[in-house]
Amino acid sequence: MNRTSLLLSLVALAATASQAADSWPKAQSPLKADPALEQKINQLLGKMTAEEKVGQLIQPEIKHLTPADVRKFHIGSVLNGGGSVPQGIKQHQASDWVKMADAYYQASMDASDGFAAIPIAWGTDAVHGVGNLYGATLYPHNIALGATRNPELIRKIGAATAAELAATGLDWNFAPTVAVAQDDRWGRTYESYAEQPELVASYAAALVEGLQGKANSTGWFGAGQVISTAKHFIGDGATLDGIDRGDAVIDEQQLRERHAAGYYSAIAAGVQSIMASFNSWQGERLHGHRYLLTEVLKNQMGFDGLVIGDWDGHSFVSGCSPVSCPASINAGVDILMAPNANWKELYANTLAQVKSGEIPAARLDDAVRRILRVKFRSGLFNKGLPSSRALAGQQQLIGSAEHRAVARQAVRESLVLLKNQQQLLPLAPQAKILVTGDGADNIGKQTAGWSLSWQGTGNSNSDFPGATSIYQGMAAAVTAAGGQIELSKDASFKQKPDVAVVVFGEEPYAEMQGDTQNLLYKNGDDTDLKLLKQLKAQGIPVVALFITGRPLWLNRELNAADVFMVVWQPGTEGAGVADVLFKAKDGSVPYPVKGKLSFSWPATVEQLVLNKADANYQPLFAYGYGLSYGEQDKLSKALPEVMPKAKVSQDQLALFKRRPLAPWQVQVIGSENNRALMTGQSISVDSISVKAVDYQVQEDAREVSWNGKGLGAVMLASQNRQDLSAYWRDGAVLKFKLNVSAAPTAAAFVAIGCGPSCLSKVDITAELKQRAGKGWQDFAVALNCFPDAGSDFGLAQPPEALFKLVLEPFGLQSSGSLKLSFADVELSKTHKADKNCAAL
């Protein structure tokens, strides 16, 4: 029996088990009990104080952890989150990372104070290559890899990712994600290999082996191998309505049969850590779920590695906070991920809970024993200083030709052809080619989330040295064959082309901020559709290349193109698209299209949940669909283009919820009217700066700082005017949350704008001063409190006219010094505010 068959048989075993609570079958780990290893662990454990043990349980983030902290608090591990890099310098080389890793390691191994020398482990989310590392090879996201149906390729990607991580001195990767996404509205759908558990199971094992090496072999945790993590245990792909960190309202049979597959196969491949999930199962948070973490995962499945929490995930457990959560440790989380500056409070409280017995000594020792077991197994006790390790600091490994070749192969094999009228593809490279669309020469868009920044936003082509955009790959192929190629932003051209290639699709996003309420592409925005139709109307054959992290309803775009190919989010090696798109110069086809859908494609807007296992399964393109070159196109007739009717109004209109919601964007305006849009984690002009900060979850708020050097404003802004007059007529209020860190030194206002010299504002200076230093506070301003806009300039717009022309539905303005954070901005017809505007 080959390995894939074995893994699938394990999944089948889980599926046929009895329905009793103890029916979870034991995972078939290749790692047998090692008495000599356990003796080492017990000897070390016996020498450790409670302070040392608790230090192993806390994982701070590099922004808030110094080597001195590691030494003082006996910290066992550290992480860097998405977009977090040493000293905040994005362009750092491998040697800069190694230098920081050395400092942490030396502090952890300093036994001069009489405490034990235990090597620290540094973990990161290298989910499609080392996304935080400048110049790294970034692979197609998991949904694209699912379309390749190639586990061996996944193993190669794991090994290449491990090598680039090892070059930085890091030890630990928080991958693979083994979610089985069921609702494509989930913003992490692209992190899931497939909607079916069998494919996820085969890929999970392959990536674990690529990262760690094959268990019980000479390559097991050899040079260039790192600790892997299966995540997020369990049911993250099953949440109701696809809401990130939501509730999986499914029975235990579904949880076991569909969502545990990747964990069984990962354990069978020797995975050493498993990450607890943010989501709940039947209302109970996984970070506090003793039954699933301890009784099922550790006791019944037999997992003997460590369980790590997710980003401040313990704080969501009932009765817990970011700085205190004995319930999470007692439930079975061995390491609490504590990314904020208050981690020392968590350490102190956890130590007190250990000493009081609230966290039993046996549970503490079990957690530390598991951590030490993983550190011994992975060789951390023997590898020595990060800079002394085999691959450390080798910049030539970062984005190496060998790794880029693997990524380019992954791009080629992941492309899925949905439509090919008149067998237009593959194209002859000698033709006259027009390339257009906002994704054509946009590496930031094609790499998407978890690429230099958490959300993948704020990046330009220059941020990806050595990478190739989709257009650049096409240009190389066409030029080499003697053809002609032209890049055009607006689809205009100097000479009529033989064919036009339009590259478009979703903007970058990551967890939470990527959640959507429907599967309508760009909520019906027809910008890309007009581009397709503009070309078609001129008699030019049109090839649509669609960048996306999930299936979406875009029948209109499908109808408007002669060819429709899904290129997913291909990463840094956009040239892989051209490999498949074009014939060779001699007319041969060296790289035929191979990709097959690992997610079902919706036929209607109403198909919000659509999976192969559904009773009434009627997709537009089924799981496993994908045309080959020469195969008859299924779409011989035009698809229905009925659009959902937009609601004229609603009781609540969210403007900022974890992120600015379309069509709004965060904009800053300085004292010289210098304006800038916030596309990354921070933005600043002369008098004001904004950065993403945590409120309830990661980066779900924006911190605004005015420096007192003149007038500055932060606005939620749109390029197109919005008619919000129904909210004004119905007596709605503008609601928002503020956390005032430093009171204003000059007048401060909340504002609504409708263009140049058209700003209506309400003075909130007194309220800001009164609430400064009191944490997050609710504010609500009745819309009828806003005066005529532009009255200072003699261009007054009466309120109703103002709300018909809104460009900025929310803003904060001051000319003095002020520091505050805002979150959860909305218009509400149901909330009541003081109409005299004296109290907010």
C-alpha positions in Angstrom: 0.0 0.0 0.0 1.5 3.4 -1.0 1.6 6.3 1.4 -1.4 8.1 -0.1 -3.5 5.0 0.1 -2.5 4.5 3.7 -3.5 8.1 4.6 -6.9 7.8 2.9 -7.5 4.5 4.7 -6.9 6.4 8.0 -9.5 8.9 6.9 -11.9 6.1 6.1 -11.3 4.6 9.5 -12.3 7.8 11.1 -15.4 8.0 9.0 -16.6 4.5 9.8 -16.0 4.7 13.6 -18.9 4.4 16.0 -20.7 7.6 17.0 -19.9 7.4 20.7 -17.9 10.2 22.3 -14.8 8.0 22.5 -15.0 6.9 18.9 -12.2 9.0 17.6 -9.6 6.4 16.4 -6.0 6.5 17.4 -3.7 8.3 15.0 -0.9 6.1 13.6 2.1 8.0 14.7 5.5 6.7 13.4 7.2 7.9 16.6 7.4 5.3 19.3 8.0 5.9 23.0 11.6 6.6 23.7 12.5 5.8 27.3 16.0 7.5 27.0 14.4 10.7 25.7 11.8 10.7 28.4 14.4 10.2 31.0 16.3 13.3 29.7 13.1 15.3 29.8 12.2 14.2 33.3 15.7 15.0 34.6 15.5 18.5 33.1 12.0 19.0 34.3 13.0 18.0 37.8 15.5 20.8 38.0 13.2 23.5 36.8 11.5 26.1 39.0 7.9 27.2 38.6 9.2 30.4 37.1 11.2 28.5 34.4 8.3 26.3 33.6 5.8 29.1 33.2 8.3 30.9 30.9 8.1 27.9 28.5 4.4 28.4 28.3 4.4 32.1 27.1 5.2 33.0 23.5 5.6 36.8 23.0 6.1 38.6 19.7 9.4 40.1 18.6 8.1 43.7 18.8 7.7 43.2 22.5 10.5 40.8 23.5 14.1 41.6 24.2 17.0 39.1 24.8 17.0 40.5 28.4 13.3 39.5 28.7 14.1 36.0 27.5 16.8 35.6 30.1 14.8 37.1 33.0 11.5 35.3 32.3 13.0 32.0 30.9 10.9 32.5 27.7 10.7 29.3 25.7 9.5 30.6 22.3 8.9 33.7 20.3 6.9 34.5 17.2 6.8 37.2 14.5 3.3 37.9 13.1 2.4 38.8 9.6 4.4 41.8 8.4 6.5 41.8 11.6 10.3 41.9 10.9 13.4 42.7 12.9 13.6 46.4 13.8 10.6 46.9 11.5 12.8 47.0 8.4 11.1 45.1 5.6 14.2 44.9 3.4 16.3 42.9 6.0 18.5 40.2 4.7 18.8 36.6 6.1 21.8 37.6 8.1 19.8 40.3 9.9 17.2 37.7 11.0 20.0 35.4 12.1 21.6 38.1 14.2 18.3 38.5 16.1 17.9 34.7 16.4 21.4 34.5 17.9 20.6 37.1 20.5 17.4 35.3 21.6 19.2 31.9 21.6 22.1 33.1 23.7 19.8 34.6 26.2 17.8 31.4 26.5 21.0 29.3 27.0 22.6 31.7 29.6 22.8 29.5 32.7 25.0 31.9 34.7 22.1 32.6 37.1 21.8 28.9 37.9 18.7 28.3 35.8 18.4 25.7 33.1 19.7 26.3 29.6 16.8 25.6 27.3 17.0 26.7 23.7 14.3 29.1 22.5 12.2 28.3 19.4 11.2 31.0 16.9 8.0 30.4 15.0 6.4 32.2 12.1 3.5 31.8 9.6 5.3 30.8 6.4 2.0 29.6 4.9 3.0 30.0 1.2 6.7 30.5 1.5 8.4 32.8 4.0 6.0 35.6 3.6 7.7 38.1 5.9 11.1 37.6 4.3 12.2 40.2 1.6 13.1 38.4 -1.6 11.7 35.0 -0.6 10.0 32.6 -3.0 6.2 32.8 -2.5 4.2 29.9 -3.8 0.6 29.8 -4.9 -1.8 29.8 -2.0 -3.3 26.4 -0.8 -6.5 26.6 -2.8 -4.3 26.7 -6.0 -2.1 23.9 -4.8 -5.3 21.8 -4.3 -5.9 22.2 -8.0 -2.6 20.5 -8.8 -3.6 17.2 -7.3 0.2 16.6 -6.7 1.2 15.7 -3.1 4.9 15.2 -4.2 4.9 18.9 -5.3 3.6 19.9 -1.9 6.5 18.0 -0.3 9.0 19.9 -2.5 7.4 23.2 -1.5 7.7 22.2 2.2 11.4 21.4 1.8 12.1 24.6 0.0 10.2 26.7 2.5 12.0 25.0 5.4 15.4 25.8 3.7 14.6 29.5 3.4 13.4 29.6 7.0 16.5 27.9 8.2 18.6 30.5 6.4 17.0 33.1 8.7 17.8 31.1 11.8 14.1 30.3 12.5 13.1 26.9 13.8 9.3 26.6 13.5 6.6 27.1 10.9 3.0 27.5 11.7 1.9 25.4 8.7 0.2 23.4 7.2 -3.3 24.8 7.4 -5.5 21.7 7.2 -8.9 23.3 7.3 -11.6 21.8 5.1 -13.4 25.0 4.1 -17.2 24.5 3.6 -18.4 28.1 3.1 -16.4 30.1 0.6 -17.4 33.4 2.2 -14.7 32.6 4.8 -11.8 34.9 4.3 -9.3 32.0 4.8 -10.8 29.8 2.1 -7.6 30.2 0.1 -5.7 28.7 2.9 -7.6 25.5 2.5 -6.5 22.9 0.0 -9.9 21.5 -0.7 -13.5 21.2 0.4 -13.1 17.5 0.5 -11.1 15.8 3.4 -9.3 13.2 1.4 -7.2 15.7 -0.6 -6.5 17.7 2.5 -5.3 14.6 4.3 -2.8 13.7 1.5 -1.4 17.2 1.3 -1.1 17.7 5.1 1.2 14.7 5.4 3.3 15.8 2.4 3.9 19.3 3.7 4.8 18.0 7.2 7.4 15.7 5.7 8.7 18.5 3.5 9.2 20.8 6.4 10.4 18.3 9.0 11.9 15.5 6.9 10.6 11.9 6.9 10.1 10.5 10.4 12.6 7.8 11.5 14.9 8.6 8.5 18.3 10.3 8.4 16.6 13.4 7.0 14.4 13.8 10.1 15.1 17.3 11.4 18.3 17.5 9.5 20.0 20.6 8.1 17.3 22.9 6.7 14.4 21.2 8.4 12.0 23.0 10.8 9.2 22.1 13.1 5.8 22.1 11.4 2.3 22.8 12.8 -1.0 21.4 11.7 -3.7 24.1 12.2 -6.3 25.1 13.4 -7.7 22.4 15.6 -10.5 22.0 14.8 -13.5 23.0 12.7 -12.2 26.3 11.5 -13.5 25.6 8.0 -17.0 24.8 9.3 -18.1 28.0 10.9 -21.6 29.3 10.4 -21.9 31.7 7.5 -18.1 31.4 6.9 -17.4 33.9 9.7 -13.8 33.8 10.8 -13.4 32.8 14.5 -17.1 31.9 14.4 -19.0 28.9 15.7 -19.0 25.5 14.0 -22.5 24.3 14.6 -22.1 20.8 13.5 -22.3 17.4 15.2 -19.3 15.4 16.4 -19.6 12.9 13.5 -19.1 15.7 11.0 -16.3 17.2 13.0 -14.5 13.9 13.1 -15.2 12.6 9.6 -14.7 15.8 7.6 -12.5 18.1 9.7 -10.1 15.8 11.4 -8.7 14.2 8.3 -5.6 16.5 8.0 -4.7 16.0 11.7 -4.7 12.2 11.4 -2.4 12.4 8.4 -0.2 15.1 9.9 0.3 13.0 13.0 1.0 10.0 10.8 3.8 12.0 9.2 5.2 13.0 12.6 3.9 16.6 13.0 5.3 18.0 16.3 2.9 20.8 17.0 -0.8 21.5 16.5 -2.4 24.9 16.8 -5.7 25.4 18.6 -8.3 27.2 16.6 -10.0 30.6 17.3 -13.4 29.2 16.4 -15.9 27.6 18.7 -17.6 24.2 18.4 -21.2 24.3 19.4 -20.7 27.5 21.3 -17.5 26.6 23.2 -14.2 28.1 22.3 -11.5 25.7 21.1 -8.9 27.4 23.2 -10.8 26.3 26.3 -12.2 23.0 25.0 -10.7 20.3 27.3 -12.7 17.5 25.7 -11.3 18.2 22.2 -7.8 19.3 23.1 -7.1 16.8 25.8 -9.5 13.9 25.8 -9.7 13.6 22.0 -6.4 15.0 20.5 -4.0 14.0 23.2 -5.6 11.0 24.9 -7.6 9.3 22.2 -5.8 10.3 19.1 -2.5 9.9 20.9 -0.8 13.2 19.9 2.3 13.6 22.1 3.7 16.8 20.7 2.7 20.3 21.9 -0.5 22.3 21.4 0.1 26.0 20.8 -2.5 28.7 21.0 -3.2 31.2 18.2 -2.7 35.0 18.3 -4.1 35.9 21.8 -6.7 33.2 21.2 -6.9 32.3 24.9 -8.4 35.8 25.6 -11.7 34.7 23.9 -12.3 31.9 26.3 -15.1 32.6 28.8 -13.8 34.1 31.9 -10.4 34.9 30.4 -8.6 38.0 29.3 -5.3 38.6 27.3 -3.4 38.6 30.7 -5.1 35.7 32.5 -6.4 32.4 31.3 -5.8 29.3 33.4 -8.8 27.7 31.7 -7.0 27.5 28.4 -3.9 25.9 29.9 -6.1 23.5 31.9 -8.0 22.6 28.8 -4.8 21.5 27.0 -3.1 24.5 25.4 0.6 24.1 26.2 1.8 27.5 24.9 -0.1 30.7 25.1 0.6 33.0 22.1 0.8 36.4 23.7 1.6 38.9 21.0 0.9 42.2 22.8 3.0 44.3 25.1 1.1 43.0 28.2 2.6 39.5 28.0 4.5 40.1 31.3 1.2 40.4 33.1 0.1 37.1 31.6 3.4 35.5 32.8 2.8 36.9 36.4 -0.8 35.8 36.6 0.0 32.4 35.2 2.8 31.9 37.7 0.5 33.0 40.5 -2.1 30.5 39.3 0.5 27.7 39.3 1.5 28.5 42.8 -2.1 28.6 44.0 -2.9 25.3 42.4 -5.5 26.8 40.0 -3.3 25.4 37.3 -2.4 22.0 38.8 1.3 20.9 39.0 0.6 17.8 36.9 -0.9 20.0 34.0 2.0 22.4 34.2 4.5 19.5 34.0 2.6 17.9 31.1 2.7 21.1 29.1 6.5 21.7 29.8 7.2 18.0 29.1 5.6 18.2 25.7 7.5 21.4 24.8 10.8 19.9 25.9 10.0 16.7 23.9 9.5 18.7 20.7 12.7 20.7 21.3 14.7 17.5 21.9 13.2 15.7 18.9 13.7 18.6 16.6 17.4 18.8 17.6 17.2 22.3 19.1 19.4 21.1 22.1 22.1 20.0 19.6 21.9 22.5 16.7 23.7 25.2 18.6 23.7 29.0 17.9 21.5 29.8 14.9 24.4 31.4 13.1 26.4 28.2 13.4 23.8 26.0 11.7 24.3 24.6 8.2 22.1 27.0 6.2 22.1 30.1 8.4 22.6 33.4 6.7 22.9 31.9 3.3 21.3 34.7 1.3 21.6 32.8 -1.9 19.0 30.4 -0.7 16.4 33.2 -0.4 14.5 33.2 -3.7 17.0 30.7 -5.2 16.6 29.6 -8.8 15.8 26.1 -7.6 13.0 27.2 -5.3 11.6 29.6 -7.9 11.5 26.6 -10.3 9.4 24.6 -7.8 7.0 27.6 -7.4 6.8 28.1 -11.2 5.9 24.4 -11.6 3.2 24.9 -8.9 1.7 27.8 -10.9 1.7 25.8 -14.1 -0.1 22.9 -12.5 -2.6 24.9 -10.6 -4.2 26.8 -13.4 -7.8 25.8 -14.1 -9.4 26.4 -17.5 -13.2 27.0 -17.2 -13.9 28.2 -20.7 -12.1 27.9 -24.1 -14.3 29.0 -27.0 -13.0 28.0 -30.4 -10.0 26.4 -28.7 -8.4 29.8 -28.5 -5.8 28.5 -26.0 -3.0 27.8 -26.1 -1.9 31.0 -27.9 0.7 31.4 -30.5 3.5 33.5 -29.0 4.2 35.1 -32.4 0.8 36.9 -32.3 0.1 40.5 -31.5 -0.9 40.4 -27.8 -2.6 43.2 -25.8 -2.4 42.8 -22.0 -4.5 44.8 -19.6 -6.3 44.6 -16.3 -5.2 45.8 -12.8 -3.7 42.4 -12.1 -1.5 42.1 -15.2 1.7 43.8 -13.8 0.9 43.7 -10.1 2.9 41.3 -8.0 1.3 42.5 -4.8 -2.1 41.4 -6.1 -0.9 38.1 -7.4 0.9 37.2 -4.1 -2.1 38.3 -2.0 -2.4 37.8 1.8 0.5 36.8 4.1 3.0 38.5 1.7 5.3 41.0 3.4 2.3 42.3 5.3 -0.4 40.3 7.1 -3.2 41.3 4.7 -0.9 41.5 1.7 -1.7 45.1 1.2 0.6 48.1 0.7 3.0 46.3 -1.6 4.5 47.2 -5.0 6.5 45.3 -7.5 9.7 46.7 -6.1 9.0 45.0 -2.8 9.5 41.6 -4.5 13.0 41.4 -5.9 13.5 38.5 -8.2 9.8 38.0 -8.7 7.9 38.0 -12.0 4.5 39.5 -12.7 2.1 37.8 -15.0 2.7 40.4 -17.7 6.5 40.1 -17.3 6.3 36.4 -17.9 4.1 36.8 -20.9 6.4 39.5 -22.3 9.4 37.2 -22.1 7.6 34.4 -23.9 6.2 36.6 -26.7 9.4 38.5 -27.2 11.5 35.4 -27.4 9.2 34.0 -30.1 9.3 37.2 -32.2 5.7 38.3 -31.4 4.5 41.7 -30.3 3.1 42.5 -26.8 1.7 45.7 -25.4 0.7 46.5 -21.8 -2.2 49.0 -21.5 -3.9 50.2 -18.4 -7.2 51.2 -20.1 -7.2 48.6 -22.9 -6.3 51.2 -25.5 -3.8 50.1 -28.1 -1.5 51.5 -30.8 -2.1 48.6 -33.2 -5.2 46.3 -33.1 -4.1 43.1 -31.4 -4.9 39.5 -32.4 -6.0 38.7 -28.9 -6.4 40.6 -25.6 -5.5 39.1 -22.2 -7.3 40.7 -19.3 -5.9 40.0 -15.8 -8.2 40.9 -12.9 -9.6 39.7 -9.7 -9.8 40.0 -5.9 -7.6 42.4 -4.0 -5.3 41.0 -1.3 -6.8 40.0 2.1 -6.3 37.7 5.0 -8.3 36.3 7.9 -11.2 38.3 9.3 -10.8 41.1 6.8 -11.3 38.7 4.0 -14.7 37.5 5.2 -17.6 38.5 2.8 -21.3 38.3 3.1 -21.9 36.9 -0.4 -20.0 35.4 -3.3 -20.7 38.1 -5.8 -17.5 39.3 -7.4 -16.7 42.8 -6.1 -20.3 43.1 -5.0 -21.4 43.7 -8.6 -18.8 46.4 -9.4 -18.6 46.3 -13.2 -15.2 47.9 -13.7 -13.6 44.7 -15.0 -16.7 43.7 -16.9 -16.6 47.0 -18.9 -13.0 46.3 -19.8 -13.9 42.8 -21.2 -16.9 44.2 -23.1 -14.9 47.1 -24.5 -12.5 44.7 -26.1 -15.1 42.3 -27.2 -17.1 45.1 -28.9 -14.0 45.8 -31.1 -14.0 42.2 -32.4 -10.9 41.2 -30.4 -10.8 37.7 -28.9 -10.6 38.0 -25.1 -8.7 35.8 -22.6 -9.7 36.4 -19.0 -7.2 35.5 -16.3 -8.9 35.6 -12.9 -6.9 36.1 -9.7 -8.9 34.8 -6.7 -8.7 33.1 -3.4 -12.1 31.4 -3.7 -14.9 30.5 -6.2 -17.1 33.5 -6.9 -20.3 34.2 -8.9 -19.2 36.2 -12.0 -21.4 34.9 -14.8 -21.3 38.3 -16.5 -17.5 38.2 -16.8 -17.7 34.5 -17.9 -20.1 35.5 -20.7 -18.0 38.5 -21.8 -14.8 36.4 -22.3 -13.9 33.9 -25.0 -11.5 32.2 -22.6 -11.7 32.1 -18.8 -8.8 30.7 -16.8 -8.5 30.8 -13.0 -4.9 31.6 -12.0 -5.7 31.8 -8.3 -3.1 33.8 -6.3 0.1 32.5 -8.0 2.7 34.1 -5.8 6.0 35.5 -7.0 6.4 33.3 -10.1 3.9 34.8 -12.5 5.9 33.5 -15.5 4.3 30.1 -14.7 1.0 31.5 -16.2 2.7 32.3 -19.5 4.2 28.8 -19.6 0.7 27.3 -20.0 -0.9 30.2 -21.9 1.4 29.9 -24.9 2.6 27.3 -27.3 6.3 26.9 -27.9 7.8 28.8 -30.9 7.6 25.6 -32.9 3.8 25.2 -32.2 4.2 22.4 -29.6 2.6 22.5 -26.2 5.3 21.9 -23.6 3.0 22.7 -20.7 -0.7 21.6 -21.2 -3.2 23.0 -18.7 -3.7 20.5 -15.8 -5.5 22.1 -12.9 -8.8 20.7 -11.5 -11.1 22.5 -9.1 -10.7 21.5 -5.5 -13.7 23.7 -4.7 -17.1 23.7 -6.3 -18.0 26.8 -8.4 -21.4 28.5 -7.7 -24.1 28.6 -10.5 -26.2 31.2 -8.7 -25.6 34.0 -6.2 -27.8 32.1 -3.7 -25.4 29.1 -3.5 -23.5 30.4 -0.4 -22.6 26.9 0.8 -21.8 24.5 -2.0 -19.8 21.3 -1.6 -19.6 18.0 -3.4 -21.1 16.1 -0.5 -24.3 18.3 -0.5 -27.6 16.4 -1.1 -28.7 18.9 -3.7 -25.5 19.5 -5.6 -25.9 21.7 -8.6 -22.7 23.7 -9.2 -21.8 25.6 -12.3 -18.5 23.8 -12.3 -18.2 20.7 -10.1 -15.4 19.7 -7.8 -12.7 18.2 -10.1 -13.7 20.2 -13.1 -11.1 21.7 -15.4 -10.8 21.7 -19.2 -7.8 20.2 -21.0 -6.6 21.8 -24.2 -8.7 20.4 -27.0 -11.6 19.4 -24.8 -15.1 20.6 -25.7 -16.2 23.7 -23.8 -19.2 23.1 -21.5 -20.4 26.7 -21.8 -22.0 26.8 -25.2 -24.8 29.2 -24.1 -24.7 32.4 -22.3 -25.0 32.1 -18.5 -27.9 33.8 -16.7 -26.8 37.3 -15.5 -29.6 38.0 -13.0 -28.1 40.2 -10.3 -29.4 40.3 -6.7 -31.5 43.4 -6.1 -29.6 45.9 -3.9 -31.4 47.1 -0.8 -32.2 50.8 -0.9 -31.4 51.1 2.7 -31.0 49.1 5.9 -31.2 49.7 9.6 -27.4 49.5 10.1 -24.7 50.3 7.6 -21.2 49.2 8.6 -18.5 51.5 7.5 -15.5 50.1 9.4 -15.7 46.6 10.9 -12.2 45.2 11.5 -11.2 47.0 8.3 -12.7 49.7 6.1 -15.6 48.1 4.2 -16.0 48.7 0.5 -16.2 51.2 -1.0 -14.6 53.0 1.9 -10.8 53.4 2.4 -8.8 55.0 5.2 -7.4 58.3 4.0 -5.2 60.8 5.8 -5.1 64.5 5.0 -2.2 66.7 6.2 -1.8 70.3 6.9 -0.9 71.1 3.3 -3.9 69.2 2.0 -1.5 66.3 1.2 -3.5 63.2 1.0 -2.6 59.5 1.1 -4.6 56.3 1.2 -3.7 53.6 3.7 -3.0 50.5 1.8 -0.7 48.7 4.3 -0.3 48.6 8.1 0.6 52.3 8.4 0.4 55.6 6.7 1.6 59.1 7.5 1.7 62.7 6.2 3.1 65.8 7.7 0.7 66.3 10.6 -1.0 62.9 11.1 -0.2 59.2 11.1 -2.3 56.0 11.3 -1.4 52.4 12.0 -3.3 49.2 12.4 -3.7 48.0 16.0 -5.6 45.4 18.0 -8.9 46.1 19.7 -10.8 42.8 20.0 -8.8 40.8 17.4 -5.7 41.3 15.4 -5.5 44.7 13.6 -9.2 45.4 13.8 -8.7 49.1 14.8 -6.7 52.1 13.6 -4.6 54.2 15.9 -4.4 57.9 14.9 -1.7 60.3 16.1 -1.8 64.0 15.5 1.6 65.7 16.1 0.4 69.3 16.6 2.1 70.5 13.4 -1.1 71.7 11.8 -4.5 70.5 10.7 -4.8 66.8 10.1 -7.7 64.5 9.4 -8.3 60.8 9.0 -11.3 59.9 6.9 -13.2 56.9 5.6 -13.3 57.9 2.0 -14.8 56.7 -1.3 -13.9 57.6 -4.9 -17.6 57.8 -5.7 -20.4 59.7 -4.0 -22.9 57.7 -1.9 -26.5 58.6 -1.2 -27.0 58.1 2.5 -29.9 60.6 2.8 -32.3 57.8 4.0 -30.3 57.6 7.2 -30.6 61.3 7.7 -34.3 61.3 7.1 -34.8 58.4 9.5 -33.0 60.0 12.3 -30.0 57.7 12.2 -26.8 58.2 14.2 -23.1 57.8 13.4 -21.8 55.2 15.9 -18.1 54.5 16.6 -15.8 53.3 19.3 -12.8 55.4 20.5 -9.9 54.7 22.8 -8.4 58.1 23.7 -4.8 57.6 24.7 -3.8 61.3 24.8 -6.3 64.1 25.1 -6.5 66.8 22.5 -4.5 70.0 22.9 -6.8 71.9 20.4 -10.3 71.5 19.1 -11.2 68.1 17.7 -14.1 67.2 15.5 -16.0 64.2 14.1 -16.7 65.0 10.4 -18.7 64.0 7.4 -17.6 65.2 3.9 -18.9 65.5 0.4 -15.9 66.8 -1.4 -13.6 69.9 -1.5 -14.8 72.7 0.7 -17.8 70.5 1.7 -17.2 69.3 5.2 -19.7 69.1 8.1 -18.3 68.6 11.6 -19.3 68.4 15.2 -17.0 69.5 18.1 -16.1 66.5 20.4 -13.2 68.1 22.2 -14.8 68.0 25.6 -15.9 64.4 25.3 -12.4 63.3 24.2 -10.8 65.1 27.2 -13.4 63.6 29.6 -12.8 60.1 28.3 -9.0 60.1 27.9 -7.3 57.2 29.5 -10.5 55.3 30.2 -10.2 52.7 27.5 -12.6 51.9 24.7 -15.8 54.0 24.8 -18.9 54.1 22.7 -19.7 57.4 20.8 -22.9 58.2 18.9 -23.7 61.4 17.1 -27.1 62.0 15.6 -26.8 62.9 11.9 -29.2 65.8 12.4 -26.5 67.3 14.7 -24.2 67.9 11.6 -24.6 71.5 10.3 -24.7 72.7 6.8 -21.6 71.6 5.0 -19.2 74.2 3.6 -20.9 77.1 5.4 -17.4 78.5 6.2 -16.8 79.1 2.5 -20.2 80.3 1.5 -20.9 77.0 -0.3 -23.3 75.6 2.2 -25.0 72.3 1.5 -28.1 71.7 3.6 -27.9 68.4 5.5 -30.2 66.4 3.3 -28.2 67.5 0.2 -24.9 66.7 2.1 -26.1 63.1 2.8 -27.0 62.6 -0.9 -23.4 63.4 -1.9 -21.3 61.6 0.8 -17.6 60.9 0.0 -16.5 60.7 3.6 -19.1 59.3 6.0 -16.7 59.4 9.0 -13.7 61.5 9.8 -11.7 62.8 12.8 -10.0 66.2 12.6 -7.7 68.3 14.8 -4.8 70.8 14.6 -3.3 70.0 18.0 -1.7 67.0 19.5 -4.0 64.0 20.0 -3.8 60.2 20.0 -6.7 57.8 19.8 -7.8 54.6 18.2 -11.1 54.0 16.4 -13.1 50.9 15.6 -16.6 49.6 14.7 -17.9 52.6 12.7 -21.5 52.4 11.5 -24.7 54.3 10.6 -27.6 53.1 12.7 -31.3 53.9 12.5 -32.1 51.9 15.7 -29.6 53.6 18.0 -30.8 56.8 19.9 -28.5 59.7 20.6 -29.0 62.9 22.4 -30.4 65.3 19.7 -28.9 68.4 21.4 -25.5 66.9 20.7 -24.3 67.7 24.2 -23.7 64.1 25.1 -22.2 61.5 22.8 
